[in-house]
């Protein structure tokens, strides 16, 4: 694994993006085109949001929100494994708790770049950990087992998570992931959103999405998962992107 000190992206008013990538492993080489494609993918610049915004622009509630949040894209993780392990980490806990556990996992593996930053571990490094190690980092027993199972499947090649494929077999990946104990619809759909930029996963099980929908529809009573699922169904194949706008509504108070 090459040790990256991070992909540094600077967006300025002129909409110019500058990228600096420092790699410790001199045997790793990235062509300019590869680096450019990586930046495009991570920034979500290949997401057809103009098509989405035009398709929902006339919706009585969502249209006004999209107009205020026009241009919103979903950032994508550098690897699919990172997105999937982050989804497992974040199951049914607060964002702050998930970030804390993520930080402890990174420190536990200890892949440090020469610049001082710690790198996110890949599947092979996670397989070297024990249930006890992960428990000390803050994972529950079940999450620790799920993360180790997934890591071993990826490391062995049983589960292929390749973002370079032009048309990744998302249906097959979904089926494989859902067969793993501890992984459900939310985890799969969130991982595919953050890993592949897949925009049609229904995130009706996400508490923040439900709160955002309650605010958007100006409802006094809470909205349950089934109601949220039915409402999001109207926006296929953009359900996950709609969820991202509901996240933004909650976080920014638009």
C-alpha positions as CSV (number, residue, x, y, z in Angstrom):
1,X,0.0,0.0,0.0
2,X,1.4,3.4,-1.0
3,X,1.3,5.9,1.9
4,X,-0.4,9.0,0.8
5,X,-0.3,12.1,2.9
6,X,-3.6,13.1,1.5
7,X,-5.3,14.4,-1.6
8,X,-5.3,18.1,-1.1
9,X,-7.9,19.9,-3.1
10,X,-8.3,23.7,-3.2
11,X,-11.4,25.2,-4.8
12,X,-11.4,28.9,-5.4
13,X,-13.8,31.4,-6.8
14,X,-12.5,31.0,-10.3
15,X,-13.5,27.3,-10.0
16,X,-9.9,26.2,-10.5
17,X,-8.8,23.2,-8.6
18,X,-5.2,22.5,-7.6
19,X,-4.1,19.1,-6.4
20,X,-1.0,18.0,-4.6
21,X,-0.3,14.4,-3.9
22,X,2.7,13.2,-2.0
23,X,3.5,9.4,-1.9
24,X,6.2,7.8,0.2
25,X,6.4,4.7,-1.9
26,X,8.6,5.7,-4.9
27,X,7.5,2.5,-6.8
28,X,4.1,3.9,-7.2
29,X,3.5,6.2,-10.1
30,X,0.4,8.0,-11.2
31,X,-0.1,9.4,-14.6
32,X,-1.5,12.9,-14.9
33,X,-4.7,11.4,-16.4
34,X,-5.1,9.0,-13.5
35,X,-4.6,11.7,-10.9
36,X,-7.1,13.9,-12.8
37,X,-9.7,11.1,-12.9
38,X,-9.2,10.5,-9.1
39,X,-9.8,14.1,-8.4
40,X,-12.9,14.2,-10.6
41,X,-14.3,11.1,-8.9
42,X,-13.6,12.3,-5.3
43,X,-15.0,15.7,-5.9
44,X,-18.1,14.3,-7.5
45,X,-17.5,16.4,-10.6
46,X,-18.7,13.5,-12.8
47,X,-22.1,13.4,-11.1
48,X,-24.8,14.6,-13.6
49,X,-26.4,17.0,-11.1
50,X,-27.6,19.3,-13.9
51,X,-29.9,16.5,-15.1
52,X,-31.1,15.9,-11.6
53,X,-31.7,19.6,-10.8
54,X,-33.7,20.0,-14.0
55,X,-35.8,16.9,-13.3
56,X,-36.9,18.0,-9.8
57,X,-36.8,21.8,-10.3
58,X,-40.6,22.0,-10.4
59,X,-41.3,19.9,-7.4
60,X,-43.3,22.0,-4.9
61,X,-41.1,21.3,-1.9
62,X,-37.9,19.8,-3.1
63,X,-37.6,22.3,-6.1
64,X,-37.2,25.3,-3.8
65,X,-34.6,23.5,-1.7
66,X,-32.6,22.4,-4.7
67,X,-32.6,26.0,-5.9
68,X,-31.0,27.2,-2.7
69,X,-28.5,24.3,-2.7
70,X,-27.8,24.2,-6.4
71,X,-24.6,22.5,-7.4
72,X,-24.5,20.2,-4.3
73,X,-22.4,17.1,-5.0
74,X,-21.6,14.1,-2.9
75,X,-17.8,13.7,-2.1
76,X,-16.6,10.2,-2.7
77,X,-14.0,8.2,-0.7
78,X,-10.6,7.4,-2.3
79,X,-11.3,3.7,-2.2
80,X,-14.5,1.6,-2.0
81,X,-13.2,-0.2,1.0
82,X,-12.8,3.1,2.9
83,X,-16.4,4.0,2.1
84,X,-17.7,0.5,3.1
85,X,-15.7,0.4,6.4
86,X,-16.9,4.0,7.2
87,X,-20.5,2.9,6.6
88,X,-20.1,-0.1,9.0
89,X,-18.5,2.2,11.6
90,X,-21.3,4.7,11.4
91,X,-24.2,2.3,11.8
92,X,-26.7,3.6,14.3
93,X,-24.4,6.0,16.1
94,X,-23.9,9.7,15.9
95,X,-21.6,11.3,13.4
96,X,-19.3,12.5,16.2
97,X,-19.0,9.0,17.7
98,X,-18.3,7.5,14.2
99,X,-15.6,10.1,13.6
100,X,-14.0,9.3,16.9
101,X,-13.9,5.6,16.2
102,X,-12.6,6.2,12.7
103,X,-9.7,8.3,14.1
104,X,-8.9,5.5,16.7
105,X,-8.9,2.9,13.9
106,X,-6.4,4.9,11.8
107,X,-4.2,5.4,14.9
108,X,-4.4,1.8,15.8
109,X,-3.1,0.6,12.4
110,X,-0.5,3.4,12.5
111,X,0.3,3.9,8.8
112,X,2.1,7.2,9.1
113,X,3.2,9.2,6.1
114,X,6.7,10.9,6.3
115,X,4.8,14.2,6.4
116,X,3.3,13.2,9.8
117,X,-0.3,12.4,8.8
118,X,-1.8,9.0,9.3
119,X,-3.2,7.1,6.3
120,X,-6.5,5.3,6.2
121,X,-5.8,1.5,6.3
122,X,-6.7,-0.9,3.5
123,X,-8.4,-4.2,4.0
124,X,-5.1,-6.1,4.4
125,X,-4.0,-4.0,7.3
126,X,-7.4,-4.4,9.0
127,X,-7.3,-8.2,8.7
128,X,-4.2,-8.1,11.0
129,X,-6.3,-6.7,13.8
130,X,-8.3,-8.8,16.3
131,X,-11.8,-8.3,17.6
132,X,-10.2,-7.1,20.8
133,X,-8.2,-4.5,19.0
134,X,-11.3,-3.1,17.3
135,X,-13.2,-3.2,20.6
136,X,-10.5,-1.0,22.1
137,X,-11.0,1.4,19.2
138,X,-14.7,1.7,20.1
139,X,-16.3,-0.8,17.8
140,X,-19.1,-3.0,19.2
141,X,-18.6,-6.8,19.1
142,X,-20.9,-7.2,16.1
143,X,-19.4,-4.3,14.1
144,X,-15.9,-5.5,14.8
145,X,-16.8,-9.0,13.5
146,X,-18.5,-7.5,10.4
147,X,-15.5,-5.2,9.6
148,X,-13.1,-8.2,9.9
149,X,-15.3,-10.4,7.7
150,X,-15.5,-7.7,5.0
151,X,-11.8,-7.0,5.2
152,X,-10.9,-10.7,4.8
153,X,-13.2,-11.0,1.8
154,X,-11.7,-8.0,0.1
155,X,-8.1,-9.0,0.9
156,X,-8.7,-12.5,-0.4
157,X,-10.4,-11.3,-3.6
158,X,-13.7,-12.9,-2.7
159,X,-15.3,-9.4,-2.7
160,X,-14.0,-7.1,-5.5
161,X,-14.4,-3.4,-4.9
162,X,-12.8,-1.8,-7.9
163,X,-13.7,1.9,-8.7
164,X,-11.8,1.8,-12.0
165,X,-14.3,-0.3,-13.7
166,X,-16.4,1.6,-16.2
167,X,-19.6,-0.3,-15.2
168,X,-19.0,-1.9,-11.8
169,X,-21.4,-4.8,-11.0
170,X,-23.3,-3.0,-8.4
171,X,-26.2,-5.5,-8.3
172,X,-23.7,-8.3,-7.6
173,X,-21.8,-6.3,-5.0
174,X,-25.1,-5.4,-3.2
175,X,-26.1,-9.1,-3.1
176,X,-22.7,-10.1,-1.7
177,X,-22.8,-7.4,1.0
178,X,-26.4,-8.1,2.1
179,X,-25.4,-11.7,2.7
180,X,-22.9,-10.6,5.3
181,X,-24.2,-10.6,8.9
182,X,-24.3,-7.1,10.2
183,X,-24.9,-5.4,6.9
184,X,-28.3,-4.1,5.8
185,X,-29.8,-1.8,3.2
186,X,-28.6,1.4,4.8
187,X,-25.0,0.3,5.1
188,X,-25.0,-1.0,1.5
189,X,-26.6,2.1,0.0
190,X,-24.5,4.5,1.9
191,X,-21.3,2.6,1.0
192,X,-22.2,2.6,-2.7
193,X,-23.0,6.3,-2.6
194,X,-19.7,7.2,-0.9
195,X,-17.7,4.6,-2.8
196,X,-19.1,4.6,-6.3
197,X,-21.2,7.7,-6.3
198,X,-24.3,5.6,-6.9
199,X,-27.2,8.0,-6.7
200,X,-30.2,5.6,-6.4
201,X,-29.7,4.0,-3.0
202,X,-32.7,4.7,-0.7
203,X,-31.4,6.0,2.6
204,X,-34.8,6.0,4.3
205,X,-33.3,4.3,7.3
206,X,-31.1,7.3,8.0
207,X,-32.3,9.4,11.0
208,X,-30.9,12.6,9.6
209,X,-32.7,12.1,6.3
210,X,-36.0,11.6,8.1
211,X,-35.4,14.7,10.1
212,X,-34.6,16.6,7.0
213,X,-37.8,15.4,5.3
214,X,-39.8,16.4,8.3
215,X,-38.4,19.9,8.1
216,X,-38.8,20.1,4.3
217,X,-42.5,19.1,4.5
218,X,-43.1,21.3,7.6
219,X,-44.5,18.4,9.6
220,X,-44.9,18.5,13.3
221,X,-44.9,14.8,13.8
222,X,-41.9,12.6,13.1
223,X,-41.7,10.8,9.8
224,X,-41.0,7.1,9.9
225,X,-38.8,4.9,7.7
226,X,-41.7,3.6,5.6
227,X,-43.1,7.1,4.9
228,X,-39.5,8.3,4.0
229,X,-39.0,5.3,1.7
230,X,-42.3,5.9,-0.1
231,X,-41.5,9.6,-0.5
232,X,-37.9,9.0,-1.8
233,X,-39.3,6.4,-4.3
234,X,-40.7,9.3,-6.3
235,X,-37.2,10.5,-7.1
236,X,-35.6,7.4,-8.5
237,X,-32.9,7.2,-9.8
238,X,-31.7,10.1,-7.6
239,X,-32.8,9.0,-4.2
240,X,-29.4,9.1,-2.6
241,X,-28.7,12.6,-4.0
242,X,-32.1,13.8,-2.6
243,X,-31.0,12.3,0.8
244,X,-27.7,14.4,0.5
245,X,-29.8,17.5,0.1
246,X,-31.8,16.6,3.2
247,X,-28.6,16.1,5.1
248,X,-27.5,19.6,4.0
249,X,-30.8,21.1,5.0
250,X,-30.3,19.8,8.5
251,X,-26.6,20.7,8.8
252,X,-26.9,24.2,7.3
253,X,-30.4,25.2,8.4
254,X,-31.2,26.4,4.9
